[in-house]
Structure formats: C-alpha cells, structure tokens
Amino acid sequence: MDVAGYTVSRPLSGASRYDLVAEKDGRFIKIQVKSLKQDSAYKNSPLPLPSVCP
C-alpha cells in the first residue's frame, strides 16, 4: 500500500519487533502500533487489521 509516497508493508511473521515498515527512496522506517480503533471508513483497507490476543 502506498501512503504519502511511502510503501507500507506488514512483516511476514508475528515474531517481528515492529508492526509495519515504511519505505521511501531506499530508506526503511519501523512502525510500532500502540492502539487500534476500528473505523468503518477503512473497512476496505488493503492491510487487514491484526488479530488481538485476549
């Protein structure tokens, strides 16, 4: 998914130390998500919301 010129991706495994990674011009930035709010405006997002463990 492209956001503001960045390519945003999720890691392949759940054991990663980050939730998302953004890349632009060969530079990578780790992104750690602290909380999520489900919003119906994003129901067709190409990145599915991660599962929450109880």
N, C-alpha and C positions, 0 to 999 in steps of 0.2 A: 504494500500500500504506500502511496506517495502522499506526504503531508508537508506542505510549505517547502518543497524542494528536497526533502529528506525521504529516503526509502526506509520504511519502518517494518521490522520483522520480529517474529516471536522465535525463541530458541526451539530446537527440536526435542530436547529432553526437559523434564521437570526438575532436573538437578542443577540447572544453571544458577549463577549468582545474580542474574538480572531477569526482568520480566519481558523487556523489549529491547531492541537495539535499533538505533537510527544511524543511517549512513548518508553522507553527502561529500562529494569530491574526495573520496577515498578515506575520509575520517569517520570513525565509528564512535558512538556515544552509547553507554549502557544506561538503561532507564529502569528504575525500580518503582513499581506502583504501590502506593501506600493504602489506597482505598478505591473502591469502585462504586459507582451509582448507576443502576440500570436506567437508561433513558430511552423511551420509545422512539425518539428521533434517530437513534443509531441502531435500530433493530435489523437493518440490512448491512451492517458493517462487515467488511471482508475479513476482519480479525475477530473470531469468536471470543466471547468473554471466558476467562479461565474458570475452572471449577473451584469452588470454595469448599475446603475440607472442614467438617464440624469440629 
